[in-house]
Amino acid sequence: MIRHQKVVPLVGVFLVLGFLGWGLSQLGPTNLLPHKENKNRFFKRGPLPDLSGERSIHRRKVRFFKYLMPMVQFENRRLADIRQRLVYIQECFRLGHELSPGDQMWFDGILVEFRLANLDPSATGFWPTVFRRVDQIPVNLVLVQAANESAWGTSRFAREGNNLFGQWCFTPGCGMIPEDRAQGEIYEVAKFDTIAHAVAAYMRNLNTGHAYGRLREIRAEKRRQGKVATAEDLARGLIRYSQRREDYVSELLAMLRVNAPIINEIRSSGPDKPEA
C-alpha cells in the first residue's frame, strides 16, 4: 500500500463561512457530518460512472475525464476567487485598515483551511506563505493522478469510498481498511461523501501538506517568472506522494504525455458535451 498525505478535517469555522456565502467547504471523511448547506456548495454531479465493463480503452478515458473535469475546474475557480480576495485583505493590512467583521471571519477561516492559523499575519514571510498555498492545480495533473490512483475509477476505494487519490485517514472508522494493511498499522483509506469532496481534499493536501512543499515552490517560482506552472512542472514536486518516488513521477509524466490530446480535446469541446 502506497502511503499518501493524510486527510485533515476542517470543522466549525466553515459553518459560519458558508453563511457568508463564500463557499468554503468541509474537507474530510463522511463521519464528520458536515453542515447540509455547506455540503451543497460542492460541485453537484452524479455518481462515478461504472467503467469496469468498458472495453474500449479510449472511451474509458474519455468518460472518466469528462466526468471528473468539471469538478476540478470548479475547485480551481474557488481557489482563484479566494486568492483574489486575499489580495484585498493583504492591501488592508498594508494600509493599516481594520478588517470588517465579515472579512475578519472569512480570513480566519481561510487560515484554518490552509493550515496557517498558527502564523502571525504581521510576520515577515506570512503573505508569501499564504499565496504559495492558495493557488490552482493544473487540471491535467489532477485527472492523471486520479486515473493512476484509482485504476480509472474502478478500484474498490473509488467505488465504495469515492476516493480517487489514495488518501489516508487515521481516526478509527474514518474510511476503509485495506486488505494488505500491515499488522500494527492504524491508517484507513478515507471515505468521502462525493467525488467532489475527494477532489477538494486532494487539492487541499497538495496545497498544504508538508510533503508537497517542493510542488508549491515550483509553482510560486513560475509565477515570479510571469509563467503558469504546467502539470509536468508540478508532477516533479510529487516525489513524496508515493513510496515509489522517482518511478512514480516518471509514470505520471508518461501518463500526462499520452493523455494530453484526449484531455485537451475534451477541454476545447466542453466536458459536458454529449459524445458522438
C-alpha positions in Angstrom: 0.0 0.0 0.0 1.4 3.4 -1.0 1.4 6.0 1.8 -0.1 9.3 1.0 -0.7 12.6 2.8 -3.4 12.1 5.4 -6.7 13.9 5.2 -7.2 16.5 7.9 -10.8 17.5 8.5 -12.0 21.1 9.0 -14.9 21.8 11.2 -16.8 24.7 12.9 -15.5 27.8 11.1 -16.9 26.7 7.7 -20.4 26.7 9.1 -20.1 30.4 9.6 -18.2 30.9 6.3 -21.0 29.1 4.4 -23.4 31.6 5.9 -21.3 34.4 4.5 -21.7 32.9 1.0 -18.1 32.3 0.1 -18.5 28.6 -0.4 -15.7 27.4 1.8 -16.2 23.7 2.2 -15.8 20.9 4.7 -12.9 18.7 3.6 -12.9 15.4 5.3 -14.3 12.0 5.8 -18.0 11.4 5.9 -18.1 10.6 9.6 -17.7 14.3 10.3 -21.3 15.0 9.2 -20.7 18.5 7.7 -23.5 21.0 7.6 -26.1 20.3 4.9 -25.9 23.8 3.4 -22.1 23.6 3.3 -22.1 20.2 1.5 -24.4 21.6 -1.2 -21.7 24.1 -2.1 -19.7 21.4 -3.8 -20.0 20.9 -7.5 -23.0 18.7 -8.0 -22.6 15.7 -10.2 -24.0 12.2 -10.3 -22.1 9.1 -9.0 -18.9 7.9 -10.5 -19.8 6.0 -13.8 -19.1 2.3 -13.7 -16.3 1.8 -16.2 -15.4 -1.7 -15.2 -17.2 -3.2 -18.3 -16.0 -0.6 -20.8 -13.9 -2.5 -23.3 -12.7 0.5 -25.3 -9.6 2.0 -23.5 -10.1 5.3 -25.4 -13.8 5.5 -24.4 -13.0 4.6 -20.8 -10.5 7.5 -20.7 -12.9 9.9 -22.3 -15.8 9.0 -19.9 -13.5 9.2 -16.9 -12.0 12.6 -17.8 -15.3 14.1 -18.9 -16.9 13.1 -15.6 -14.1 14.5 -13.4 -13.0 17.6 -15.2 -15.9 20.0 -14.2 -15.3 19.3 -10.5 -11.6 20.1 -10.9 -12.4 23.3 -12.8 -14.9 24.3 -10.1 -12.4 23.8 -7.3 -9.8 25.8 -9.2 -12.2 28.7 -9.7 -12.9 28.6 -6.0 -9.1 28.8 -5.3 -8.8 31.7 -7.7 -11.6 33.6 -6.0 -10.1 33.0 -2.6 -6.7 34.2 -3.9 -8.3 37.4 -5.3 -10.0 38.3 -2.1 -6.8 37.6 -0.2 -5.1 40.3 -2.3 -7.7 42.8 -1.0 -7.1 41.6 2.6 -3.3 41.9 2.2 -3.8 45.5 1.0 -5.9 46.3 4.0 -3.1 45.1 6.3 -0.5 47.1 4.3 -2.5 50.3 4.7 -3.3 49.6 8.3 -7.1 49.4 7.7 -9.1 47.4 10.2 -11.0 44.4 8.6 -14.8 44.4 8.7 -16.2 41.6 11.0 -17.2 39.7 7.9 -13.8 40.0 6.3 -12.1 39.0 9.6 -14.3 35.9 10.0 -13.6 34.9 6.4 -9.9 35.5 6.7 -9.7 33.5 9.9 -11.5 30.6 8.2 -9.0 30.7 5.3 -6.1 30.5 7.7 -7.6 27.4 9.2 -8.4 25.8 5.9 -4.9 26.2 4.6 -3.2 25.3 7.9 -1.9 28.8 8.6 -3.8 29.6 11.8 -0.6 29.4 13.9 1.2 32.1 11.9 1.3 35.8 12.7 -0.1 37.9 9.7 2.4 40.7 10.7 5.4 38.4 10.5 7.9 38.6 7.6 7.1 35.9 5.1 3.5 35.5 6.1 1.9 36.6 2.9 4.3 34.7 0.5 3.4 31.6 2.5 -0.3 32.3 2.1 -0.1 32.8 -1.6 2.1 29.7 -2.1 -0.7 27.7 -0.5 -3.7 29.3 -2.1 -3.3 28.5 -5.8 -4.6 26.3 -8.5 -3.6 22.8 -9.5 -3.3 22.1 -13.3 -6.4 20.2 -14.5 -4.3 17.6 -16.4 -2.3 16.7 -13.3 -5.5 16.1 -11.2 -7.1 14.0 -13.9 -4.0 11.9 -14.4 -3.3 11.3 -10.7 -7.0 10.3 -10.2 -6.7 7.8 -13.1 -3.4 6.4 -11.8 -4.5 6.1 -8.1 -8.0 4.7 -8.8 -7.3 2.5 -11.9 -9.6 4.8 -13.9 -12.2 4.8 -11.3 -12.6 1.0 -10.9 -10.7 0.4 -7.6 -12.6 -0.7 -4.5 -11.7 2.6 -2.8 -13.1 4.6 -5.7 -16.3 2.6 -6.0 -17.1 2.3 -2.3 -15.5 5.4 -0.8 -15.3 8.0 -3.6 -11.6 8.1 -3.0 -9.8 8.6 -6.3 -6.4 9.7 -4.9 -5.4 7.1 -2.4 -5.7 9.4 0.6 -5.4 8.1 4.1 -7.1 9.0 7.4 -6.2 7.9 10.9 -9.4 8.1 13.0 -10.9 4.6 13.6 -13.9 4.3 11.3 -13.0 7.2 9.0 -12.6 5.0 6.0 -11.9 1.5 4.7 -9.2 -0.9 5.9 -7.0 -2.2 3.1 -6.8 -6.0 2.9 -3.0 -5.7 2.7 -2.6 -3.3 5.7 0.5 -4.4 7.7 0.0 -5.6 11.3 0.3 -2.7 13.7 -0.7 0.0 11.2 -3.7 2.1 12.0 -4.4 4.1 8.8 -7.5 3.7 6.7 -8.3 4.7 3.2 -10.5 7.7 3.6 -14.2 7.7 2.5 -15.8 10.8 1.1 -19.5 11.8 0.7 -18.9 12.5 -3.0 -16.2 12.6 -5.6 -16.3 16.4 -5.3 -15.3 16.1 -1.6 -12.4 13.9 -2.6 -11.2 16.3 -5.3 -11.3 19.3 -2.8 -9.5 17.3 -0.1 -6.8 16.1 -2.5 -6.2 19.6 -3.8 -6.0 21.0 -0.3 -3.5 18.3 0.6 -1.2 19.4 -2.3 -1.6 23.0 -1.2 -0.9 22.5 2.5 0.9 19.2 3.1 4.5 19.3 4.2 5.4 16.6 1.7 4.4 18.8 -1.2 6.4 21.9 -0.3 8.5 21.4 -3.4 5.4 21.5 -5.7 4.4 24.8 -4.2 7.9 26.2 -4.6 7.9 25.3 -8.3 4.5 26.9 -8.8 5.5 30.1 -7.0 8.7 30.4 -8.9 6.8 30.1 -12.2 4.6 32.9 -11.0 7.6 35.1 -10.2 8.8 34.5 -13.8 5.4 35.5 -15.1 4.6 32.0 -16.3 1.9 29.4 -15.5 3.1 26.2 -13.9 2.2 23.2 -16.1 1.1 19.7 -15.0 4.5 18.4 -15.9 6.2 21.1 -13.8 4.2 20.3 -10.7 4.4 16.5 -11.2 8.1 16.8 -10.4 7.1 18.1 -7.0 5.2 14.9 -6.2 8.2 12.7 -5.5 6.9 12.1 -1.9 3.4 11.3 -2.9 4.3 7.6 -3.3 6.9 5.3 -1.9 8.0 4.7 -5.5 9.3 8.3 -5.6 11.2 8.9 -8.9 9.5 5.9 -10.6 6.1 7.3 -9.6 6.9 10.8 -11.0 8.1 9.2 -14.3 4.9 7.3 -14.6 2.8 10.4 -14.1 4.9 12.3 -16.7 4.3 9.4 -19.2 0.6 9.4 -18.5 0.4 13.2 -18.9 2.1 12.9 -22.3 -0.1 10.1 -23.5 -3.4 11.5 -22.3 -2.8 15.2 -23.1 -4.5 15.0 -26.6 -7.6 13.4 -25.1 -7.8 15.9 -22.2 -7.2 18.9 -24.5 -9.9 17.7 -26.9 -12.4 17.4 -24.0 -11.5 20.8 -22.7 -11.9 22.5 -26.1 -15.3 20.9 -26.8 -16.6 21.2 -23.2 -16.6 18.3 -20.7 -20.4 18.1 -20.6 -20.9 18.0 -24.4 -22.6 14.7 -25.3 -20.4 12.2 -27.1 -21.0 11.5 -30.8 
